[in-house]
Every structure is written in structure tokens, then in C-alpha cells.
């Protein structure tokens, strides 16, 4: 078995990248088409870059790094989804990928770095100067049979996002996520980035993604990204003034129902450990825990 080499990711790597991710993180959902687009057309303004580890002509590792432009906290960079095929671990590929990603963040002027690691990978993160911070919990829901379509209360209308104005949907997403628990606030989600990452994403299911409308105003939403018969709840949230009415659960259950009717068999989601309201919603909907990861922080000097 030859030593892995690190090189920039190419669009044609997408099938192998997705296959590797499915092996290591079976609960993460991003298909070949959207992965190819991510590599070929990175999000605007982030300085995003991705790399693969290659051995014997096979892709055995992946990492990406970017500037977090969705927060008002300055100088935040992220190293995302660093992973290596189980048969190629402990041979230096992970460290080489990490060093490459960290070097890229330094060129972007990053002063704080965030990374996520499973519990068994925390020693690796700690050896590289990171301190564990918060737990992210991943859950799955079997959608066969489909959950029932919920009946909205008087004055509430459920709508698919298909045919809606992108700016209206962005407003709900951006405002509802401002107080989402995390290491840094998600309080600067500009429209251009959101349009690229969400609205124009090939995996966005606009017929299953659901909003709640009250008095002609969009006030809650649940966004669905899918790959074949699997889906990922990209975000579920409610505008602050409308919370406490069950609208997050309403839109999420409706989105799950439509997705199931459209062929999705398994739904996945993640929540910060401090997001008690959404953890409760997921528990009521029947989600089961499948994994957890820890966010870890490091200051660059």
C-alpha cells in the first residue's frame, strides 16, 4: 500500500468523494451533482478550497477549508469533514490533509479555527491544539411509512417553497438562524451566499421544503436537501415573534411527509446540544440518535 499524496480536489473526483463520505459518515447527505458543483463552483467570498488524499489511484481522504462569512465574528475559519478511509488511517494522510487545510486558512487571515471531530478523533484534534467546545447530535428518521401530513391551525397556511420568491425565503432562514446555538453566531447570512449554497443547490427539494405563512408573511420553514432516497433537513426555524406556536414542528413534519411521498426513505438532521426546542421536536417526530461530533476551537497566533 503506497503512501497517500495530497492534491487539490477536482470536479471529476465527486463520485469517489461521495462514496468515501458515505462510508465514513453514512448520515451525511450530499449527492454527486452537488459535490461536483461545490468543487467546481465554490461559494462566493469564502475562499473555499478542498483537497483529497490519493493512494494507488484511489481517493482515500478528504478535507475542505474556508472563511466563515455567515458570522459577524471576525477572522473565523473552518476545517470541514476531515476524514480518511479506515484502511488508510494512522499512515499520515489525516495529518497531511489537516496541515494543508490549516495552511490555506492562514493565507486567508484566519485567527480562529473551528473543526468537528467524533469522540474517538478528539485526541487527534487536541494534539493539533484544539479544545473541545460543543456537542453536535446527529439523528435519523425512517420514513416508511410516511409520517402523516399535519393539519395547520386556523390562520396558518403551509406552502412548498417551489414558486416562492427567493428573497422571502432567505429572510426567514437568515432571521430565524441568528440565535442558533453554536461557537459563533450565524448572524450575517447574506443573500448571495445563501442563494449559492441553498437556493441554487442541485440537491434542494423545493417541493418538499415547506414554509408556514401567517397573514401573508412567511414565518417558519423547513428546508430539505436530498440525494436519491435520503434527505437532510438543512434548517428548520421560526421567526422569533412567532415561536412557541409549534410552527417548527408543523413545517418539519409537512416537509417529511412530502419528501416521503416523493421517494425519500430516510431523513437525517443535526442539532447543537443546547438547541433543546429542536431536539424536543425531533424526539416527538421519532428521530433516533445515530452519532455525535464535537466542535473544537483553536486560536492562531
Backbone bond lengths (Angstrom), bond angles and torsions (degrees), N, CA, C in turn:
res aa  C-N    CA-C-N  psi(-1)  N-CA   C-N-CA  omega(-1)  CA-C   N-CA-C  phi
1 X - - - 1.472 - - 1.522 108.80 -
2 X 1.333 116.19 119.02 1.458 120.15 -175.49 1.524 111.21 -78.85
3 X 1.331 114.77 160.66 1.465 120.48 178.60 1.530 109.77 -71.04
4 X 1.330 115.86 140.60 1.465 120.43 -178.42 1.523 110.22 -73.67
5 X 1.325 115.60 144.86 1.450 122.17 173.41 1.525 108.57 -111.34
6 X 1.326 115.99 149.31 1.463 121.75 -178.31 1.529 108.41 -104.51
7 X 1.318 115.82 133.38 1.464 120.57 176.99 1.524 109.21 -147.34
8 X 1.341 117.47 159.82 1.465 119.65 176.24 1.524 111.01 -61.23
9 X 1.317 115.69 144.03 1.461 120.67 178.17 1.520 110.07 -69.02
10 X 1.335 115.47 147.42 1.458 122.39 176.85 1.521 108.71 -119.37
11 X 1.328 115.39 155.56 1.463 119.19 -178.40 1.511 111.88 -57.16
12 X 1.339 117.55 -36.35 1.462 120.26 -178.22 1.532 113.23 -71.47
13 X 1.348 116.65 -7.58 1.467 120.49 176.19 1.525 112.04 -77.34
14 X 1.321 118.06 -11.11 1.464 121.31 -169.13 1.528 113.92 -52.31
15 X 1.345 120.85 -48.15 1.475 118.65 -179.62 1.531 113.00 -58.60
16 X 1.327 117.06 -42.78 1.464 119.96 -179.72 1.524 111.39 -69.49
17 X 1.339 117.01 -36.72 1.465 121.05 178.13 1.527 110.22 -63.23
18 X 1.332 116.56 -44.62 1.470 120.79 179.71 1.521 110.44 -65.09
19 X 1.326 118.03 -41.16 1.466 120.95 179.44 1.525 111.26 -62.81
20 X 1.337 116.63 -40.99 1.466 120.05 178.78 1.521 110.57 -66.41
21 X 1.326 117.37 -43.96 1.460 120.41 179.56 1.531 111.07 -62.33
22 X 1.328 116.86 -40.05 1.463 120.25 179.56 1.527 111.25 -63.61
23 X 1.329 116.58 -31.58 1.461 120.62 178.02 1.522 111.35 -71.74
24 X 1.330 116.38 -44.12 1.466 120.62 -174.90 1.526 111.88 -85.53
25 X 1.328 116.37 -40.71 1.469 122.02 -178.68 1.533 109.32 -125.85
26 X 1.321 118.58 74.97 1.472 120.29 -175.39 1.524 114.15 -63.61
27 X 1.319 117.98 -13.34 1.458 121.23 -178.46 1.527 112.98 -94.65
28 X 1.326 118.40 -0.61 1.462 120.95 176.67 1.521 108.87 -93.45
29 X 1.334 116.14 141.46 1.463 120.59 -172.53 1.522 109.80 -124.84
30 X 1.321 116.48 108.18 1.463 123.14 169.40 1.523 106.18 -154.06
31 X 1.322 117.07 116.19 1.451 122.18 -174.31 1.515 113.95 -76.85
32 X 1.322 115.28 177.54 1.455 121.53 -177.72 1.527 111.25 -63.66
33 X 1.325 117.63 -43.64 1.461 120.44 -176.73 1.527 110.97 -63.05
34 X 1.324 116.75 -46.88 1.467 118.86 -179.10 1.524 111.52 -70.99
35 X 1.335 117.97 -31.27 1.461 120.51 176.31 1.523 110.57 -68.16
36 X 1.314 116.58 -41.48 1.463 120.17 177.28 1.531 110.30 -60.88
37 X 1.313 116.54 -42.68 1.467 120.16 178.86 1.522 111.29 -65.46
38 X 1.337 117.15 -40.28 1.458 121.04 179.55 1.524 110.67 -58.11
39 X 1.344 116.75 -40.79 1.461 120.81 -178.76 1.521 111.03 -74.29
40 X 1.334 116.11 -43.28 1.466 120.27 -175.17 1.520 112.78 -78.83
41 X 1.338 117.23 -31.90 1.460 121.80 -177.38 1.526 109.31 -131.01
42 X 1.327 118.10 76.61 1.471 120.96 -177.19 1.528 111.67 -59.83
43 X 1.333 116.33 157.12 1.467 120.20 178.58 1.523 111.46 -58.44
44 X 1.323 118.39 143.23 1.465 121.18 -178.20 1.525 112.30 -68.29
45 X 1.319 115.94 137.30 1.455 121.29 170.97 1.511 116.89 82.58
46 X 1.332 117.95 -3.87 1.466 120.20 -175.31 1.516 113.73 -94.17
47 X 1.324 117.55 -16.67 1.457 119.14 -172.70 1.509 111.73 64.88
48 X 1.336 116.27 30.73 1.469 121.59 -175.43 1.523 111.41 -64.13
49 X 1.320 116.12 140.32 1.462 121.87 173.79 1.514 108.87 -149.18
50 X 1.328 116.16 147.85 1.456 121.19 178.93 1.516 110.83 -130.18
51 X 1.312 115.94 151.41 1.459 121.80 -179.65 1.527 109.62 -136.10
52 X 1.337 115.76 154.24 1.455 121.21 174.01 1.513 108.96 -121.91
53 X 1.326 114.65 154.68 1.461 121.60 168.04 1.519 106.32 -101.67
54 X 1.328 116.86 130.35 1.457 121.70 -175.42 1.519 109.75 -123.80
55 X 1.329 116.51 132.03 1.465 121.77 178.51 1.515 108.67 -140.20
56 X 1.328 116.42 130.24 1.469 121.74 179.80 1.527 111.65 52.64
57 X 1.336 115.76 37.82 1.451 120.35 177.71 1.509 115.28 77.28
58 X 1.334 117.25 5.93 1.467 121.70 -179.04 1.527 110.57 -116.32
59 X 1.330 116.32 142.67 1.462 120.74 175.53 1.520 108.59 -80.47
60 X 1.335 115.81 120.17 1.465 120.75 -174.89 1.526 112.22 -120.83
61 X 1.326 117.86 1.32 1.460 119.91 179.39 1.510 110.99 -159.48
62 X 1.325 115.28 159.98 1.472 121.72 -177.18 1.519 109.81 -150.97
63 X 1.333 115.81 148.53 1.459 122.11 168.61 1.527 107.90 -159.75
64 X 1.317 116.12 152.64 1.462 120.71 170.63 1.524 108.14 -135.76
65 X 1.328 115.43 161.04 1.462 120.97 -179.67 1.512 108.79 -146.91
66 X 1.332 115.96 146.13 1.455 119.49 -176.33 1.521 110.44 -162.25
67 X 1.314 115.00 163.46 1.458 122.77 173.28 1.527 108.27 -84.40
68 X 1.325 117.50 130.73 1.462 121.33 177.88 1.524 108.55 -81.07
69 X 1.338 115.41 105.73 1.463 120.61 -179.41 1.525 112.08 -98.81
70 X 1.328 117.48 5.75 1.457 120.61 -178.58 1.525 112.47 -93.13
71 X 1.322 116.30 3.05 1.454 120.67 -178.58 1.520 110.76 -124.70
72 X 1.330 115.42 151.14 1.466 120.46 175.62 1.521 111.69 -80.11
73 X 1.327 117.46 -11.74 1.462 121.25 177.72 1.527 108.89 -68.57
74 X 1.316 118.35 122.64 1.471 119.83 -174.90 1.522 112.56 -75.86
75 X 1.335 114.90 151.10 1.461 121.16 169.19 1.504 116.35 73.12
76 X 1.333 118.65 23.08 1.468 120.94 -177.40 1.523 110.05 -93.04
77 X 1.315 116.50 125.37 1.453 122.34 174.01 1.511 109.63 -120.93
78 X 1.315 116.57 156.93 1.466 120.64 -179.15 1.516 110.48 -131.03
79 X 1.320 114.93 140.21 1.461 122.92 169.46 1.515 105.82 -106.20
80 X 1.333 116.53 118.79 1.457 120.29 -169.07 1.528 112.12 -114.22
81 X 1.314 114.59 136.67 1.460 123.96 169.93 1.525 114.07 52.87
82 X 1.309 115.95 44.97 1.466 119.16 172.45 1.524 108.29 -67.49
83 X 1.334 117.03 116.48 1.467 119.37 178.02 1.519 110.75 -153.45
84 X 1.323 114.25 153.02 1.460 123.18 -177.07 1.518 108.52 -132.63
85 X 1.314 116.43 142.78 1.461 121.63 177.45 1.529 109.51 -54.76
86 X 1.337 118.45 137.41 1.476 120.75 -177.00 1.526 114.08 -52.71
87 X 1.317 117.88 -34.02 1.464 120.27 -177.42 1.527 112.59 -77.89
88 X 1.324 117.88 -6.84 1.460 120.72 -177.50 1.531 112.54 -119.59
89 X 1.312 116.35 15.58 1.458 119.66 179.58 1.518 111.38 -80.67
90 X 1.327 114.58 161.83 1.465 123.36 179.08 1.533 112.00 61.68
91 X 1.329 115.64 30.38 1.459 120.47 176.84 1.528 111.37 -125.30
92 X 1.340 116.36 9.62 1.458 120.59 174.65 1.511 115.50 99.09
93 X 1.336 118.31 -7.15 1.464 119.79 -177.80 1.523 111.41 -66.59
94 X 1.325 117.01 -42.10 1.460 120.38 -179.39 1.517 111.82 -62.32
95 X 1.324 116.63 -44.70 1.459 120.65 179.28 1.527 110.90 -64.91
96 X 1.334 116.83 -39.75 1.463 119.84 179.53 1.525 110.76 -65.58
97 X 1.318 117.93 -41.07 1.460 121.07 176.71 1.527 110.48 -63.47
98 X 1.331 115.88 -43.89 1.462 119.96 179.86 1.525 111.28 -61.36
99 X 1.328 116.82 -47.30 1.463 120.18 -178.87 1.527 111.34 -60.74
100 X 1.324 116.47 -38.41 1.465 120.59 179.08 1.521 110.70 -64.92
101 X 1.331 115.99 -45.74 1.466 120.33 -179.57 1.525 111.28 -65.16
102 X 1.336 116.91 -42.46 1.460 120.26 -179.82 1.526 110.56 -65.04
103 X 1.314 117.19 -39.88 1.455 120.14 177.26 1.521 111.49 -60.63
104 X 1.321 116.63 -38.70 1.463 120.42 177.99 1.527 110.63 -64.05
105 X 1.332 117.07 -42.93 1.462 119.75 179.97 1.524 111.49 -63.70
106 X 1.298 116.79 -33.65 1.475 119.25 176.56 1.524 110.49 -62.75
107 X 1.330 117.39 -38.42 1.463 119.46 179.30 1.527 111.33 -68.20
108 X 1.333 117.36 -21.84 1.462 121.21 178.36 1.528 112.41 -85.98
109 X 1.325 116.96 -1.86 1.462 120.60 179.80 1.508 114.07 81.24
110 X 1.321 116.99 22.98 1.454 121.06 -178.86 1.527 111.57 -67.88
111 X 1.330 115.87 139.05 1.463 120.47 175.64 1.528 112.15 -115.53
112 X 1.343 116.50 -19.86 1.457 121.49 175.11 1.526 108.49 -127.66
113 X 1.332 116.60 138.58 1.458 121.04 -179.06 1.520 109.39 -124.05
114 X 1.329 115.27 133.45 1.456 121.92 175.05 1.518 109.13 -113.24
115 X 1.313 116.17 143.54 1.459 122.39 176.55 1.526 107.68 -148.07
116 X 1.327 117.78 152.01 1.455 121.73 176.87 1.526 109.57 -111.61
117 X 1.321 115.35 142.58 1.464 119.88 -178.28 1.523 109.97 -145.09
118 X 1.317 115.35 140.66 1.462 119.44 169.91 1.518 109.02 -65.89
119 X 1.327 115.61 163.86 1.467 119.87 -177.81 1.523 111.40 -56.31
120 X 1.356 116.51 -42.42 1.457 119.31 -177.90 1.531 112.34 -69.94
121 X 1.343 116.91 -15.14 1.465 120.31 179.80 1.525 112.71 -98.31
122 X 1.328 117.17 -0.94 1.466 119.94 -179.61 1.530 112.57 -59.68
123 X 1.342 119.92 -38.63 1.467 117.85 177.26 1.527 112.90 -58.63
124 X 1.333 117.34 -37.20 1.475 120.63 176.60 1.518 109.86 -61.37
125 X 1.342 116.36 -47.73 1.461 120.28 -179.61 1.525 111.38 -61.97
126 X 1.320 116.07 -41.85 1.460 119.96 -178.30 1.527 111.48 -67.72
127 X 1.323 116.95 -36.06 1.470 120.03 176.95 1.523 111.13 -63.32
128 X 1.324 116.71 -24.68 1.457 120.77 -179.78 1.529 111.85 -99.62
129 X 1.323 115.96 19.25 1.456 120.11 170.67 1.508 116.65 89.06
130 X 1.337 118.42 12.43 1.455 121.42 -178.11 1.529 111.17 -96.37
131 X 1.321 114.44 148.27 1.465 121.78 177.76 1.526 108.65 -114.27
132 X 1.348 117.98 125.08 1.469 120.03 178.26 1.522 111.01 -60.34
133 X 1.333 116.05 141.62 1.451 120.68 -174.58 1.520 113.04 -123.42
134 X 1.356 117.77 -63.27 1.456 121.64 -171.83 1.524 109.76 -136.12
135 X 1.338 114.96 151.89 1.457 119.93 177.36 1.532 110.34 -95.07
136 X 1.323 116.25 132.80 1.459 122.79 173.20 1.530 107.37 -108.51
137 X 1.328 115.90 123.75 1.452 120.86 -175.62 1.525 110.77 -103.17
138 X 1.327 116.06 129.63 1.464 122.85 179.93 1.525 109.61 -105.97
139 X 1.334 115.32 138.15 1.462 120.90 -175.58 1.516 110.43 -137.22
140 X 1.346 115.41 158.32 1.463 121.75 179.88 1.517 109.28 -132.29
141 X 1.331 114.89 152.72 1.464 121.84 178.02 1.517 108.56 -137.37
142 X 1.318 117.00 125.33 1.456 121.50 175.12 1.524 108.99 -77.69
143 X 1.335 116.48 130.87 1.464 121.11 -174.79 1.535 112.69 -107.76
144 X 1.301 117.15 21.43 1.456 121.06 175.30 1.535 107.59 -124.72
145 X 1.347 117.78 101.62 1.466 127.28 11.23 1.534 112.34 -80.91
146 X 1.333 114.37 165.65 1.461 120.52 179.67 1.519 110.49 -68.70
147 X 1.332 117.73 140.64 1.470 119.36 173.70 1.527 109.26 -64.41
148 X 1.332 118.27 151.59 1.462 119.92 -178.36 1.529 111.72 -66.36
149 X 1.310 115.65 150.36 1.461 120.56 174.72 1.520 107.98 -72.17
150 X 1.329 118.83 124.17 1.462 120.21 -177.24 1.531 111.64 -72.82
151 X 1.312 115.66 153.08 1.464 121.72 176.89 1.521 108.23 -97.06
152 X 1.329 117.55 114.62 1.472 118.65 -177.54 1.525 111.00 -68.87
153 X 1.336 117.33 148.66 1.464 120.51 177.24 1.525 110.80 -69.88
154 X 1.306 118.02 166.00 1.469 120.79 178.76 1.528 111.37 -54.87
155 X 1.325 115.86 136.67 1.458 120.97 177.98 1.507 114.62 88.08
156 X 1.342 117.39 -4.08 1.466 121.50 -179.91 1.524 108.81 -113.90
157 X 1.313 115.94 131.03 1.469 122.03 178.26 1.516 109.33 -118.36
158 X 1.327 116.75 130.83 1.454 121.83 176.21 1.523 109.17 -95.72
159 X 1.344 116.09 133.49 1.456 121.01 -178.29 1.526 110.14 -138.62
160 X 1.317 116.40 144.13 1.460 120.60 168.43 1.517 108.31 -72.69
161 X 1.335 117.21 153.00 1.458 119.38 -179.63 1.526 111.68 -77.42
162 X 1.328 117.39 -13.12 1.466 120.37 177.42 1.530 109.27 -57.28
163 X 1.312 116.55 125.98 1.454 121.15 179.78 1.511 114.85 89.58
164 X 1.335 118.06 -8.60 1.458 120.34 179.26 1.530 110.67 -84.33
165 X 1.317 115.71 161.68 1.454 121.38 177.44 1.528 109.80 -74.96
166 X 1.319 116.13 128.64 1.463 120.39 -176.87 1.519 112.29 -58.53
167 X 1.329 118.00 -36.70 1.461 120.38 -178.62 1.529 111.76 -64.17
168 X 1.328 117.68 -35.24 1.467 120.51 178.60 1.525 110.89 -67.30
169 X 1.324 115.77 -42.80 1.464 119.66 -179.97 1.526 110.00 -66.93
170 X 1.336 116.43 -41.64 1.461 120.36 177.84 1.518 111.09 -58.92
171 X 1.318 117.82 -41.11 1.463 120.98 -178.73 1.522 111.07 -57.17
172 X 1.332 116.83 -45.52 1.463 119.45 -179.78 1.522 110.33 -65.40
173 X 1.329 116.39 -46.28 1.460 120.46 -179.66 1.523 110.66 -58.85
174 X 1.335 116.97 -48.40 1.458 121.02 -176.05 1.525 112.36 -66.15
175 X 1.332 117.35 -43.31 1.462 120.07 -177.43 1.518 112.09 -74.27
176 X 1.335 117.25 -37.20 1.464 119.65 -178.68 1.522 112.16 -71.43
177 X 1.333 117.45 -25.10 1.464 120.27 -176.83 1.526 113.52 -91.49
178 X 1.333 117.64 -2.47 1.464 120.10 -176.04 1.525 113.07 -60.60
179 X 1.334 117.16 -33.20 1.465 119.66 -179.50 1.524 111.84 -109.15
180 X 1.332 116.55 22.23 1.462 120.86 175.37 1.533 108.85 -62.37
181 X 1.349 118.74 130.86 1.471 119.90 -179.50 1.522 111.34 -61.44
182 X 1.323 116.26 143.60 1.455 120.67 178.73 1.511 111.23 173.37
183 X 1.312 116.07 177.10 1.462 120.58 179.74 1.523 111.78 -68.10
184 X 1.324 116.41 -33.45 1.461 121.61 175.28 1.524 107.51 -134.46
185 X 1.322 118.74 151.38 1.464 120.17 -178.74 1.525 111.95 -71.77
186 X 1.332 116.05 146.00 1.465 121.58 173.39 1.524 106.67 -96.01
187 X 1.319 116.04 77.49 1.465 120.55 -171.24 1.518 113.62 -122.99
188 X 1.344 117.01 15.66 1.472 120.38 179.32 1.527 110.27 -139.71
189 X 1.317 116.08 46.15 1.467 120.72 -178.01 1.524 109.18 -82.30
190 X 1.341 116.55 89.63 1.453 119.46 -177.06 1.531 111.05 -74.52
191 X 1.319 115.03 160.97 1.461 120.27 -172.19 1.520 112.00 -66.45
192 X 1.321 118.71 -40.77 1.465 120.59 -176.50 1.518 111.63 -59.70
193 X 1.338 116.46 -46.68 1.458 119.70 179.04 1.521 110.73 -65.92
194 X 1.325 117.07 -44.50 1.462 120.66 179.97 1.521 111.26 -61.40
195 X 1.309 116.79 -41.05 1.459 120.30 179.25 1.527 110.42 -60.75
196 X 1.328 116.49 -42.50 1.460 120.72 -179.74 1.517 111.47 -68.83
197 X 1.320 116.99 -47.99 1.449 121.80 -173.44 1.528 113.54 -77.64
198 X 1.323 116.49 -32.41 1.467 120.09 -173.50 1.531 111.73 -113.37
199 X 1.311 117.01 -66.44 1.462 121.27 -170.39 1.531 113.07 -61.08
200 X 1.328 116.78 -41.19 1.465 120.82 -178.21 1.522 112.75 -95.63
201 X 1.323 117.32 6.08 1.462 120.56 179.52 1.523 110.00 -66.89
202 X 1.337 118.43 128.48 1.467 120.06 -178.83 1.527 113.44 -59.94
203 X 1.327 117.38 -22.02 1.452 119.86 -178.72 1.516 114.76 -87.07
204 X 1.341 118.03 -6.86 1.465 119.99 -178.10 1.522 109.88 -68.25
205 X 1.326 116.58 124.11 1.465 122.41 176.67 1.525 107.39 -95.10
206 X 1.318 116.40 99.06 1.460 120.64 -174.79 1.526 112.24 -74.92
207 X 1.320 117.18 -19.96 1.461 118.90 178.28 1.526 111.53 -81.61
208 X 1.320 117.36 -30.43 1.461 120.41 177.94 1.527 111.82 -87.21
209 X 1.332 117.59 -36.14 1.469 120.54 178.30 1.526 109.18 -58.64
210 X 1.325 116.15 130.76 1.465 121.34 -167.46 1.521 111.49 -127.35
211 X 1.333 115.66 141.75 1.455 121.35 173.36 1.529 108.69 -121.60
212 X 1.338 114.79 155.54 1.461 121.22 171.45 1.519 108.05 -106.57
213 X 1.311 115.84 134.95 1.466 122.48 -177.95 1.526 109.24 -118.25
214 X 1.323 115.94 130.38 1.462 121.83 178.09 1.528 107.63 -128.81
215 X 1.315 116.49 120.80 1.463 120.24 179.52 1.509 113.44 58.78
216 X 1.327 116.94 33.83 1.455 121.02 -179.90 1.514 114.58 82.41
217 X 1.336 118.61 0.58 1.466 123.01 -179.15 1.519 109.69 -109.54
218 X 1.325 116.42 135.18 1.458 120.87 173.65 1.530 108.19 -77.15
219 X 1.338 116.43 125.25 1.466 119.36 -171.98 1.525 113.84 -125.77
220 X 1.337 118.23 -12.96 1.463 121.25 179.85 1.521 107.97 -154.02
221 X 1.335 115.82 156.31 1.463 118.58 -179.89 1.518 111.36 -156.23
222 X 1.333 114.64 159.06 1.456 122.36 171.54 1.513 107.00 -140.31
223 X 1.343 116.77 115.05 1.452 122.86 -173.64 1.518 110.78 -98.66
224 X 1.322 116.29 136.41 1.461 122.88 -175.88 1.521 110.08 -117.20
225 X 1.317 116.06 126.03 1.460 121.75 168.14 1.522 107.33 -115.88
226 X 1.337 116.75 136.04 1.457 118.93 -173.67 1.525 111.62 -133.71
227 X 1.327 112.97 159.40 1.456 122.02 172.72 1.521 106.19 -140.32
228 X 1.323 116.50 102.33 1.458 120.02 -177.67 1.513 111.58 64.23
229 X 1.332 117.03 -122.47 1.466 120.54 -177.63 1.523 112.81 -97.36
230 X 1.342 116.31 17.42 1.466 120.51 175.93 1.523 108.76 -120.31
231 X 1.330 116.36 148.75 1.466 120.68 178.20 1.520 110.84 -137.07
232 X 1.306 113.77 159.03 1.460 122.94 177.31 1.522 107.65 -126.66
233 X 1.325 117.04 127.22 1.459 119.97 172.78 1.520 107.75 -78.05
234 X 1.332 115.79 104.10 1.457 121.21 -173.58 1.520 111.32 -67.81
235 X 1.323 116.60 -40.68 1.463 120.52 175.66 1.517 108.72 -166.39
236 X 1.325 115.97 139.89 1.461 122.76 171.78 1.521 106.70 -128.67
237 X 1.337 116.75 127.73 1.462 118.61 -178.71 1.508 112.14 -163.56
238 X 1.320 114.67 166.22 1.462 123.22 -177.93 1.520 109.10 -133.68
239 X 1.330 116.75 141.93 1.451 119.58 174.75 1.530 109.63 -58.90
240 X 1.335 118.24 141.41 1.469 120.72 -174.86 1.524 114.63 -51.10
241 X 1.327 117.95 -39.65 1.464 120.67 -176.32 1.525 113.18 -68.58
242 X 1.328 117.57 -13.01 1.463 120.96 -176.11 1.527 112.91 -115.08
243 X 1.310 116.91 11.25 1.458 119.83 -179.41 1.526 111.08 -75.67
244 X 1.321 115.20 161.39 1.455 120.74 -179.74 1.513 113.86 85.14
245 X 1.337 118.08 6.75 1.462 121.57 -179.32 1.536 112.03 -110.54
246 X 1.325 116.98 4.70 1.461 119.80 179.50 1.512 114.45 79.41
247 X 1.340 117.79 16.61 1.464 119.95 -175.02 1.531 112.53 -73.53
248 X 1.319 117.97 -30.72 1.462 119.89 177.63 1.531 109.97 -64.25
249 X 1.323 115.85 -47.34 1.468 119.01 177.63 1.515 111.31 -63.65
250 X 1.322 117.06 -38.96 1.460 121.85 -179.28 1.529 110.71 -60.29
251 X 1.336 116.57 -50.70 1.466 119.36 -177.79 1.523 111.43 -68.81
252 X 1.325 116.97 -36.51 1.461 118.69 -179.23 1.521 110.89 -68.36
253 X 1.324 117.34 -43.40 1.462 119.37 179.25 1.525 111.06 -63.64
254 X 1.338 116.66 -39.58 1.460 119.77 177.94 1.529 110.60 -63.84
255 X 1.326 117.00 -42.35 1.463 120.76 178.94 1.524 110.96 -63.21
256 X 1.325 116.52 -41.05 1.465 120.68 178.53 1.527 110.84 -64.55
257 X 1.330 116.84 -41.24 1.460 121.00 179.71 1.527 110.54 -61.10
258 X 1.330 116.83 -49.00 1.464 120.29 -178.05 1.532 110.11 -65.86
259 X 1.322 117.15 -42.09 1.465 120.10 179.32 1.521 110.71 -59.92
260 X 1.332 116.60 -42.43 1.468 120.20 179.11 1.518 110.91 -63.70
261 X 1.323 116.45 -41.51 1.463 119.88 178.59 1.531 111.43 -65.87
262 X 1.325 116.35 -21.13 1.466 121.77 179.72 1.526 112.61 -98.14
263 X 1.332 116.81 13.81 1.457 120.35 170.93 1.502 117.37 104.58
264 X 1.335 118.41 0.09 1.460 120.24 177.82 1.529 108.96 -76.48
265 X 1.315 116.40 135.71 1.462 120.96 -178.85 1.522 113.43 -111.24
266 X 1.333 117.42 -23.43 1.465 120.13 179.65 1.518 109.14 -138.52
267 X 1.325 115.76 132.85 1.465 122.07 178.00 1.523 108.95 -112.30
268 X 1.324 115.62 140.37 1.461 121.65 178.60 1.522 109.58 -125.22
269 X 1.319 115.28 153.99 1.459 120.46 177.73 1.515 108.93 -157.29
270 X 1.332 116.55 169.69 1.469 120.93 175.32 1.515 108.73 -141.89
271 X 1.332 114.91 152.66 1.461 120.80 179.96 1.513 110.34 -147.42
272 X 1.315 115.24 141.33 1.455 120.78 172.56 1.526 109.23 -64.13
273 X 1.325 115.82 147.43 1.462 121.21 -177.76 1.527 112.73 -58.04
274 X 1.341 117.16 -25.51 1.464 120.72 -177.42 1.521 113.12 -90.38
275 X 1.333 116.97 -2.69 1.463 119.75 -177.79 1.526 109.62 -87.10
276 X 1.330 115.50 68.11 1.462 121.16 -175.85 1.530 113.23 -58.02
277 X 1.347 120.52 -41.51 1.464 119.18 -179.47 1.525 113.59 -58.98
278 X 1.357 117.96 -45.57 1.459 119.10 -179.10 1.517 111.81 -74.33
279 X 1.316 118.12 -31.91 1.465 119.52 174.66 1.521 110.29 -62.49
280 X 1.334 116.29 -37.23 1.466 120.12 177.67 1.521 111.06 -68.94
281 X 1.335 116.81 -40.78 1.466 120.49 177.21 1.518 110.05 -59.37
282 X 1.324 116.64 -47.21 1.461 120.32 -178.69 1.524 111.78 -63.14
283 X 1.330 116.39 -39.20 1.463 119.60 178.38 1.526 110.54 -62.81
284 X 1.316 117.26 -41.64 1.471 120.78 179.71 1.522 111.31 -67.15
285 X 1.323 116.85 -30.98 1.459 120.28 179.05 1.522 112.46 -79.81
286 X 1.325 116.55 -11.84 1.465 119.76 175.99 1.508 115.93 100.72
287 X 1.330 117.79 12.50 1.459 119.90 177.90 1.531 110.40 -63.29
288 X 1.335 115.56 147.43 1.465 121.82 176.57 1.531 109.42 -118.68
289 X 1.326 118.23 142.18 1.465 120.56 178.92 1.530 111.00 -64.88
290 X 1.346 116.74 139.96 1.467 120.32 176.64 1.528 112.28 -125.06
291 X 1.317 118.34 -21.62 1.463 119.90 179.97 1.521 108.44 -173.77
292 X 1.301 115.64 171.24 1.462 121.27 171.54 1.521 108.36 -146.30
293 X 1.317 114.81 152.24 1.453 121.63 175.04 1.522 107.95 -132.49
294 X 1.330 114.80 159.29 1.456 120.43 178.54 1.523 109.36 -112.82
295 X 1.308 115.73 132.09 1.465 118.47 169.56 1.524 107.39 -77.06
296 X 1.322 115.10 141.65 1.466 120.89 -178.44 1.524 108.08 -131.93
297 X 1.326 115.46 146.43 1.467 121.01 -173.67 1.523 110.77 -123.48
298 X 1.343 113.92 148.41 1.461 120.03 175.05 1.524 108.34 -148.04
299 X 1.312 115.57 139.40 1.462 120.96 174.39 1.516 108.96 -97.50
300 X 1.339 116.22 131.63 1.458 120.94 177.38 1.517 109.61 -91.83
301 X 1.301 116.07 137.32 1.467 121.59 178.60 1.512 110.46 -118.43
